Amino acid sequence: MALMLSFVSVAVSILYTPVLLLVICVIFLASIGKSLGVRRLYVNILLKLFEYGRQHIEVAKKLQRNDSSDEDEPPPDKPPSAIVKENGTNGTKNSVIERQEILGPTPELNYKRSTSQERLPHTHRGDNGKNEHNLEFHLHHCMDLVKAGMESIIEDQVTSVFEAEELRSWNLLTRTNRQYEFLTWRLTIIWMMGFVVRYFFLLPLRLLVFVIGVWWLVVGTAAVGCLPDGARKRRLVTAVSLACFNFLSRSISAVITYHGEQYRPESGICVANHTSPIDALVLMCDRCYSLIGQRHDGFLGLLQRALARASPHIWFERSEVKDRHAVARRLKEHISVPDNPPILIFPEGTCINNTSVMQFKKGSFEVGGTIYPVAIKYDARFGDAFWNSSRYGMLHYLFNMMSSWAIVCDVWYLPAMTRAPHESAIDFANRVKAAIARRGGLVDLMWDGQLKRMKAKTEWRQLQQEEFSKRLKGE
């Protein structure tokens, strides 16, 4: 025991000075929004490690298959009827079932109707001189409905977007029951070294940066909030906001690449797809925004009150959130002031796993003004940014983020969009959503994200019933 204590004291005395200098360097660079490129170099090294691990896993599996060649071949991981749909450049898959087109039940019916002539009613003249219709109905006329139902049983389009992205290859981090880290002794050593680096070096450093960043945000916004309104205060608010959020981004080793900066919003309403609470942090590292949302208690409430001291944000009480007229009125008041920062809105209303974009609420598209779409795409190989709020609390989520390798994402600013004269708010919202999905490489879904917490709407079920009855009648 004494030998161990002496070893620890010697290690601390040797590492104390370089670690302290490293912390001071990180704090200083983050405070001025500069980087030495260490995080990008770190990400490139991780990519090589992942590729090295993938190759070793494939070799180990081949050796295992050769060793067990006398035994029966194990069943495949996926049934033959399931078509694996690989999508994206980061090795993720969106779904097990690949649907050729949207087959019900969906909010917008798009059934694949048969063109067979035997579905058409045959007309002939009866004994009484009147035309009579003999409908020839066959069971296969409804097979597309049966197929859609079976696909929904295997994997519906809603449940899958509220689960973490699945990776094509192991990233030395993803929790799995295959125990890849024990396939070879080399993988075991790499995995153990990664565990030590993440939990005994990166995690304490990130926690320190996070605590300092929150303290700095609270103090900085409080100080700026004491200044009188004017151009100088707005400049200081922008400077403090960018410095604080760039500093906080170091607590998750965020590597963010911005594209199309000429389309960066300057006013109006900015809308983006929603994956995580850090979406706002990712965007506010590059631009000062006003935020809108429900007033919270606890840690989130602390941040909300700190931000509200320095710049105009819109926080609603729980009783006001469902009042659409109150929300629209506050939005109109905000965008009517030219000096106000653009207001950042996530119209999906809930977090999606960054493989899809779900239905946009039409409220923010009814108030008028210019809409600035933004697409955010995370690279799940380095860390899963998706927050499954029904499974993890905020503290657990932050711990998972800080113990990941890094958070790597791309942000695309898209050209500003305005509502056409005869375009409804719903059509405008769908047009903006389609642009975001197309640019971010995401699947464009019509489903409401609130299906995560509620059942499908009655009118959607009625649409399916009407469609099925029409088929039975031969209409």
C-alpha positions as CSV (number, residue, x, y, z in Angstrom):
1,M,0.0,0.0,0.0
2,A,2.8,2.4,0.9
3,L,4.6,1.5,-2.4
4,M,1.4,2.4,-4.3
5,L,1.0,5.7,-2.5
6,S,4.5,6.7,-3.2
7,F,4.1,5.8,-6.8
8,V,1.0,7.9,-7.1
9,S,2.7,10.9,-5.4
10,V,5.6,10.7,-7.7
11,A,3.3,10.5,-10.8
12,V,1.3,13.5,-9.6
13,S,4.5,15.5,-8.9
14,I,5.7,14.7,-12.4
15,L,2.4,15.3,-14.3
16,Y,1.1,18.2,-12.3
17,T,3.0,21.0,-14.2
18,P,2.3,19.8,-17.8
19,V,-1.3,19.0,-17.0
20,L,-1.8,22.5,-15.4
21,L,-0.1,24.1,-18.5
22,L,-2.4,22.1,-20.8
23,V,-5.5,23.2,-18.9
24,I,-4.4,26.8,-19.0
25,C,-3.7,26.6,-22.7
26,V,-7.1,25.0,-23.4
27,I,-8.9,27.7,-21.4
28,F,-7.0,30.5,-23.1
29,L,-7.5,29.3,-26.6
30,A,-11.2,28.6,-26.0
31,S,-11.7,32.0,-24.5
32,I,-10.5,33.7,-27.7
33,G,-12.2,31.2,-30.0
34,K,-8.9,29.9,-31.5
35,S,-7.6,26.3,-32.0
36,L,-4.3,24.8,-32.7
37,G,-5.8,22.0,-34.8
38,V,-5.2,19.4,-32.0
39,R,-8.9,18.2,-32.0
40,R,-8.9,17.6,-35.8
41,L,-5.6,15.7,-35.5
42,Y,-7.1,13.7,-32.7
43,V,-10.2,12.9,-34.8
44,N,-8.0,11.8,-37.7
45,I,-6.0,9.5,-35.4
46,L,-9.3,8.0,-34.1
47,L,-10.4,7.2,-37.7
48,K,-7.2,5.3,-38.3
49,L,-7.8,3.4,-35.0
50,F,-11.3,2.5,-36.0
51,E,-10.1,1.2,-39.4
52,Y,-7.4,-0.8,-37.7
53,G,-10.0,-2.3,-35.3
54,R,-12.3,-3.1,-38.2
55,Q,-9.6,-5.0,-40.1
56,H,-8.7,-7.0,-37.0
57,I,-12.3,-7.8,-36.3
58,E,-12.8,-9.1,-39.9
59,V,-9.6,-11.2,-39.6
60,A,-10.7,-12.6,-36.3
61,K,-14.1,-13.5,-37.6
62,K,-12.6,-15.3,-40.6
63,L,-10.3,-17.3,-38.3
64,Q,-13.3,-18.2,-36.1
65,R,-15.3,-19.4,-39.2
66,N,-12.3,-21.5,-40.3
67,D,-12.1,-23.1,-36.9
68,S,-15.7,-23.9,-36.8
69,S,-16.0,-25.1,-40.4
70,D,-17.1,-28.5,-39.2
71,E,-20.1,-27.0,-37.5
72,D,-23.3,-25.8,-39.1
73,E,-23.2,-22.3,-40.4
74,P,-24.8,-19.9,-37.9
75,P,-28.0,-18.1,-39.0
76,P,-27.5,-14.6,-40.4
77,D,-28.0,-11.6,-38.2
78,K,-30.9,-10.3,-40.4
79,P,-33.7,-12.3,-42.0
80,P,-33.5,-12.8,-45.8
81,S,-36.6,-10.7,-46.4
82,A,-35.1,-7.7,-44.7
83,I,-33.1,-5.4,-47.0
84,V,-30.4,-3.5,-45.3
85,K,-30.4,0.1,-46.4
86,E,-27.0,1.7,-46.0
87,N,-27.1,5.4,-46.1
88,G,-24.7,8.3,-45.2
89,T,-20.9,8.7,-45.2
90,N,-20.5,8.0,-41.5
91,G,-21.3,4.3,-41.7
92,T,-24.9,4.5,-40.4
93,K,-28.0,2.7,-41.5
94,N,-31.4,4.3,-41.4
95,S,-33.7,1.3,-41.4
96,V,-34.0,-2.5,-41.7
97,I,-36.9,-2.3,-44.3
98,E,-36.3,-0.5,-47.6
99,R,-39.6,0.8,-48.8
100,Q,-40.0,1.5,-52.5
101,E,-42.6,4.1,-51.7
102,I,-44.5,5.2,-48.7
103,L,-47.1,2.5,-48.1
104,G,-49.6,3.2,-45.4
105,P,-50.4,3.9,-42.7
106,T,-49.0,7.4,-43.1
107,P,-50.4,10.9,-42.7
108,E,-50.5,11.3,-46.5
109,L,-51.8,8.2,-48.3
110,N,-49.6,7.1,-51.2
111,Y,-50.8,3.6,-51.9
112,K,-49.4,1.6,-54.8
113,R,-52.7,0.9,-56.6
114,S,-52.9,-2.1,-58.9
115,T,-53.6,-1.3,-62.6
116,S,-54.9,-4.8,-63.3
117,Q,-58.0,-4.8,-65.4
118,E,-59.5,-7.5,-63.2
119,R,-60.0,-4.8,-60.5
120,L,-62.2,-2.8,-62.8
121,P,-66.0,-3.5,-62.7
122,H,-67.4,-5.2,-65.8
123,T,-70.6,-3.6,-67.1
124,H,-73.3,-5.5,-68.8
125,R,-77.0,-4.9,-69.5
126,G,-79.4,-6.9,-67.4
127,D,-82.9,-8.2,-68.3
128,N,-84.5,-5.0,-67.1
129,G,-82.4,-2.9,-69.5
130,K,-80.3,-1.3,-66.8
131,N,-76.5,-1.5,-66.5
132,E,-75.2,-3.8,-63.8
133,H,-71.7,-3.9,-62.4
134,N,-70.1,-7.3,-61.6
135,L,-67.1,-6.5,-59.4
136,E,-64.3,-9.1,-59.5
137,F,-62.5,-8.8,-56.2
138,H,-59.4,-10.9,-55.4
139,L,-57.4,-11.1,-52.2
140,H,-54.2,-9.9,-53.9
141,H,-55.8,-6.5,-54.5
142,C,-55.0,-5.7,-50.9
143,M,-51.6,-7.3,-50.7
144,D,-49.9,-4.0,-50.7
145,L,-51.8,-3.1,-47.5
146,V,-50.8,-6.4,-46.0
147,K,-47.2,-5.8,-47.0
148,A,-47.2,-2.4,-45.5
149,G,-48.7,-3.8,-42.2
150,M,-46.0,-6.5,-42.1
151,E,-43.3,-3.9,-42.7
152,S,-44.7,-1.8,-39.8
153,I,-44.6,-4.8,-37.5
154,I,-41.0,-5.6,-38.3
155,E,-39.9,-1.9,-38.1
156,D,-42.2,1.1,-38.4
157,Q,-40.9,4.4,-39.6
158,V,-41.4,6.2,-36.3
159,T,-39.9,4.0,-33.6
160,S,-36.6,3.6,-35.4
161,V,-35.9,7.4,-35.4
162,F,-36.0,7.4,-31.6
163,E,-33.2,4.9,-31.2
164,A,-29.5,5.5,-31.5
165,E,-27.9,5.2,-34.9
166,E,-26.3,1.8,-35.7
167,L,-22.8,1.9,-36.9
168,R,-21.4,-0.2,-39.8
169,S,-18.2,-0.9,-37.8
170,W,-17.2,-0.9,-34.2
171,N,-15.8,2.4,-32.8
172,L,-14.2,1.0,-29.7
173,L,-17.0,2.7,-27.8
174,T,-20.4,1.5,-28.9
175,R,-22.0,-0.8,-26.3
176,T,-22.4,-4.3,-27.8
177,N,-22.8,-7.8,-26.6
178,R,-20.4,-9.2,-29.2
179,Q,-17.4,-8.4,-27.1
180,Y,-15.2,-7.2,-29.9
181,E,-12.6,-5.9,-27.5
182,F,-11.7,-9.5,-26.6
183,L,-11.3,-11.0,-30.1
184,T,-7.6,-10.3,-30.2
185,W,-5.0,-9.1,-27.7
186,R,-4.3,-6.1,-29.8
187,L,-7.9,-5.0,-29.7
188,T,-8.0,-5.6,-26.0
189,I,-5.0,-3.3,-25.4
190,I,-6.4,-0.5,-27.7
191,W,-9.8,-0.7,-26.0
192,M,-8.2,-0.5,-22.5
193,M,-6.0,2.4,-23.5
194,G,-9.1,4.2,-24.9
195,F,-11.0,3.5,-21.7
196,V,-8.2,5.0,-19.6
197,V,-7.9,8.1,-21.9
198,R,-11.6,8.8,-22.0
199,Y,-12.4,8.3,-18.3
200,F,-9.2,9.2,-16.5
201,F,-7.9,12.0,-18.7
202,L,-10.6,13.5,-21.0
203,L,-13.5,13.2,-18.7
204,P,-11.9,15.2,-15.7
205,L,-10.5,17.8,-18.1
206,R,-13.9,18.2,-19.8
207,L,-15.7,18.5,-16.5
208,L,-13.3,21.2,-15.4
209,V,-13.8,23.1,-18.7
210,F,-17.6,22.7,-18.4
211,V,-17.8,24.0,-14.9
212,I,-15.6,27.0,-15.8
213,G,-17.6,27.6,-18.9
214,V,-20.9,27.7,-17.1
215,W,-19.5,30.0,-14.4
216,W,-18.1,32.3,-17.1
217,L,-21.4,32.3,-19.0
218,V,-23.4,33.2,-15.8
219,V,-20.9,36.0,-14.8
220,G,-20.4,37.4,-18.3
221,T,-24.0,37.7,-19.2
222,A,-24.8,39.2,-15.8
223,A,-22.1,41.8,-16.3
224,V,-23.2,42.6,-19.8
225,G,-26.8,42.8,-18.8
226,C,-26.1,45.7,-16.5
227,L,-25.1,47.9,-19.5
228,P,-27.7,50.2,-21.1
229,D,-29.3,49.1,-24.3
230,G,-27.5,50.2,-27.5
231,A,-25.1,49.2,-30.2
232,R,-22.2,48.7,-27.8
233,K,-24.2,46.3,-25.6
234,R,-25.2,44.3,-28.7
235,R,-21.5,44.0,-29.7
236,L,-20.5,42.9,-26.3
237,V,-23.3,40.4,-26.1
238,T,-22.2,38.9,-29.4
239,A,-18.5,38.7,-28.2
240,V,-19.4,37.2,-24.8
241,S,-21.8,34.7,-26.3
242,L,-19.4,33.5,-29.0
243,A,-16.5,33.2,-26.4
244,C,-18.6,31.4,-23.8
245,F,-20.2,28.9,-26.2
246,N,-16.9,28.2,-28.0
247,F,-15.4,27.5,-24.6
248,L,-18.3,25.2,-23.6
249,S,-17.9,23.3,-26.9
250,R,-14.4,22.2,-25.6
251,S,-16.1,20.3,-22.8
252,I,-17.3,17.7,-25.4
253,S,-14.3,18.1,-27.8
254,A,-16.6,19.4,-30.5
255,V,-15.2,19.6,-34.0
256,I,-17.7,21.6,-36.1
257,T,-17.4,22.4,-39.8
258,Y,-19.6,25.2,-41.1
259,H,-20.6,25.3,-44.8
260,G,-22.3,28.1,-46.8
261,E,-21.4,30.9,-44.4
262,Q,-22.6,33.5,-46.9
263,Y,-26.1,32.3,-46.0
264,R,-25.6,32.7,-42.2
265,P,-28.8,34.3,-40.8
266,E,-28.7,37.9,-39.7
267,S,-32.3,38.4,-38.6
268,G,-35.7,36.7,-38.9
269,I,-36.2,33.1,-38.0
270,C,-33.6,30.3,-38.2
271,V,-35.0,26.7,-38.3
272,A,-33.0,23.5,-38.0
273,N,-33.4,19.8,-37.5
274,H,-33.3,18.7,-33.8
275,T,-31.1,16.0,-32.5
276,S,-29.9,17.1,-29.1
277,P,-29.9,20.0,-26.6
278,I,-26.3,20.8,-27.9
279,D,-27.8,21.8,-31.3
280,A,-28.1,25.3,-29.9
281,L,-24.5,25.2,-28.6
282,V,-23.3,24.0,-32.0
283,L,-25.0,26.9,-33.8
284,M,-24.2,29.6,-31.2
285,C,-20.5,28.8,-31.6
286,D,-20.7,30.7,-34.9
287,R,-23.6,33.2,-34.5
288,C,-25.5,34.8,-31.6
289,Y,-29.1,33.7,-31.6
290,S,-32.2,34.3,-29.5
291,L,-33.8,31.2,-28.2
292,I,-37.4,30.2,-27.6
293,G,-38.7,27.5,-25.3
294,Q,-40.4,26.5,-22.1
295,R,-39.2,28.0,-18.9
296,H,-37.3,25.3,-16.8
297,D,-36.1,24.9,-13.3
298,G,-32.7,23.4,-12.2
299,F,-29.6,23.6,-14.4
300,L,-31.5,24.5,-17.6
301,G,-33.3,27.2,-15.7
302,L,-30.0,28.6,-14.5
303,L,-28.7,28.9,-18.1
304,Q,-32.0,30.4,-19.3
305,R,-31.9,33.1,-16.7
306,A,-28.3,33.8,-17.4
307,L,-28.9,34.2,-21.2
308,A,-32.0,36.4,-20.6
309,R,-30.0,38.9,-18.7
310,A,-27.9,39.9,-21.7
311,S,-30.1,39.4,-24.8
312,P,-33.7,39.0,-25.8
313,H,-34.9,35.4,-25.5
314,I,-38.5,34.1,-25.4
315,W,-39.2,31.8,-22.4
316,F,-42.8,30.6,-21.9
317,E,-44.4,29.3,-18.7
318,R,-45.8,25.8,-19.0
319,S,-49.4,27.1,-19.3
320,E,-48.5,29.4,-22.2
321,V,-46.7,26.8,-24.4
322,K,-49.9,25.4,-25.9
323,D,-51.3,28.9,-26.6
324,R,-50.5,29.2,-30.3
325,H,-51.6,32.8,-30.4
326,A,-49.4,33.9,-27.6
327,V,-46.4,32.2,-29.2
328,A,-47.1,33.8,-32.6
329,R,-47.5,37.2,-31.0
330,R,-44.2,37.0,-29.2
331,L,-42.5,35.8,-32.4
332,K,-43.9,38.7,-34.4
333,E,-42.8,41.1,-31.8
334,H,-39.3,39.8,-31.8
335,I,-38.7,39.7,-35.6
336,S,-40.3,43.2,-35.9
337,V,-37.2,44.7,-34.2
338,P,-34.4,44.8,-36.7
339,D,-31.7,44.9,-34.1
340,N,-32.8,41.7,-32.4
341,P,-30.7,38.6,-33.2
342,P,-32.3,35.9,-35.4
343,I,-34.5,33.6,-33.3
344,L,-33.5,29.9,-33.3
345,I,-36.4,27.4,-33.6
346,F,-36.4,23.6,-33.8
347,P,-39.9,23.0,-35.4
348,E,-39.9,19.2,-34.9
349,G,-40.5,19.8,-31.2
350,T,-38.5,16.7,-30.1
351,C,-35.1,15.1,-30.6
352,I,-34.7,12.8,-33.5
353,N,-31.7,10.4,-33.9
354,N,-30.2,12.4,-36.8
355,T,-31.1,9.9,-39.5
356,S,-34.4,11.6,-40.4
357,V,-36.4,14.9,-40.3
358,M,-39.9,14.6,-39.0
359,Q,-43.0,16.9,-39.3
360,F,-42.3,20.6,-38.8
361,K,-44.9,22.4,-36.7
362,K,-46.5,25.2,-38.8
363,G,-46.5,27.9,-36.0
364,S,-43.1,29.4,-36.9
365,F,-44.1,29.5,-40.6
366,E,-47.3,31.5,-40.1
367,V,-45.8,34.6,-38.5
368,G,-44.2,35.8,-41.7
369,G,-40.7,37.1,-42.3
370,T,-37.7,35.3,-43.7
371,I,-36.9,31.7,-42.8
372,Y,-33.2,30.7,-42.7
373,P,-32.9,26.9,-42.9
374,V,-30.0,25.1,-41.3
375,A,-29.1,21.4,-41.6
376,I,-27.1,19.7,-38.9
377,K,-25.5,16.3,-39.4
378,Y,-23.5,14.5,-36.6
379,D,-20.9,11.9,-37.2
380,A,-22.0,9.0,-35.0
381,R,-18.7,7.2,-35.2
382,F,-17.1,9.5,-32.6
383,G,-20.1,9.9,-30.2
384,D,-23.8,9.6,-30.3
385,A,-25.3,13.2,-29.9
386,F,-28.9,12.0,-29.9
387,W,-30.7,12.6,-26.6
388,N,-33.3,9.9,-25.8
389,S,-35.1,11.9,-23.1
390,S,-37.5,9.1,-22.3
391,R,-34.5,6.9,-21.3
392,Y,-31.8,9.2,-20.0
393,G,-32.0,12.3,-17.8
394,M,-30.0,15.4,-18.6
395,L,-27.1,14.6,-16.2
396,H,-26.8,11.0,-17.6
397,Y,-26.8,12.4,-21.1
398,L,-24.1,15.0,-20.4
399,F,-22.0,12.2,-18.8
400,N,-22.4,10.1,-22.0
401,M,-21.4,13.0,-24.1
402,M,-18.3,13.9,-22.1
403,S,-17.1,10.3,-22.0
404,S,-17.4,9.9,-25.7
405,W,-14.5,10.2,-28.1
406,A,-15.7,13.6,-29.5
407,I,-18.7,15.3,-31.1
408,V,-18.1,15.8,-34.8
409,C,-20.7,17.5,-36.9
410,D,-21.3,19.5,-40.1
411,V,-23.5,22.5,-40.3
412,W,-24.9,23.7,-43.6
413,Y,-26.4,27.2,-43.9
414,L,-29.0,27.2,-46.7
415,P,-30.3,30.1,-48.8
416,A,-33.1,32.1,-47.1
417,M,-36.7,31.1,-48.0
418,T,-39.9,33.1,-48.0
419,R,-43.5,32.0,-48.2
420,A,-45.1,32.2,-51.6
421,P,-48.3,34.3,-52.0
422,H,-50.7,31.4,-52.3
423,E,-48.7,28.9,-50.3
424,S,-50.1,27.5,-47.0
425,A,-48.0,27.5,-43.8
426,I,-48.0,23.6,-43.9
427,D,-46.8,23.5,-47.5
428,F,-44.1,26.1,-46.7
429,A,-43.0,24.1,-43.7
430,N,-42.8,20.9,-45.8
431,R,-40.7,22.8,-48.4
432,V,-38.2,24.0,-45.8
433,K,-38.1,20.6,-44.2
434,A,-37.4,18.9,-47.6
435,A,-34.5,21.3,-48.2
436,I,-33.0,20.6,-44.8
437,A,-33.3,16.8,-45.3
438,R,-31.8,16.9,-48.8
439,R,-28.8,19.0,-47.8
440,G,-28.1,17.0,-44.6
441,G,-28.6,13.6,-46.2
442,L,-31.6,12.8,-43.9
443,V,-34.8,10.9,-44.6
444,D,-37.8,13.2,-45.1
445,L,-40.7,11.8,-43.0
446,M,-44.2,13.2,-42.7
447,W,-44.8,11.8,-39.3
448,D,-45.3,14.0,-36.2
449,G,-42.5,13.6,-33.7
450,Q,-45.0,13.7,-30.9
451,L,-45.9,10.1,-31.7
452,K,-42.9,9.4,-29.4
453,R,-45.3,10.2,-26.6
454,M,-48.8,9.9,-28.0
455,K,-50.9,7.7,-30.3
456,A,-51.6,8.3,-33.9
457,K,-54.3,10.9,-34.7
458,T,-57.9,9.6,-35.2
459,E,-58.1,11.2,-38.6
460,W,-55.1,9.2,-39.8
461,R,-56.8,6.0,-38.9
462,Q,-60.0,7.1,-40.6
463,L,-58.0,7.7,-43.8
464,Q,-56.8,4.1,-43.8
465,Q,-60.3,2.8,-43.1
466,E,-61.7,4.9,-46.0
467,E,-59.0,3.6,-48.3
468,F,-59.6,0.0,-47.4
469,S,-63.4,0.3,-47.8
470,K,-62.9,1.9,-51.3
471,R,-60.9,-1.1,-52.3
472,L,-63.6,-3.5,-51.1
473,K,-66.2,-1.5,-53.1
474,G,-64.0,-1.5,-56.2
475,E,-63.8,2.3,-56.3
